[in-house]
Amino acid sequence: MININNKKQLEVLIFTLIAIITLGVGYAGITAINLVINGDATTSVND
């Protein structure tokens, strides 16, 4: 278990956890969007 010795360490830990959770929710929200690309793509070899 993590030993929290003072109030400052507790504040940093709570802030870090909130930041990680916020980033996780944001990433999940962005990746839930379906990307649709219309068009043609061609490739060729350069001699």
Secondary structure, DSSP 8 states (H G I E B T S, - for coil): -----SHHHHHHHHHHHHHHHHHHHHHHHHHTS-----S--------
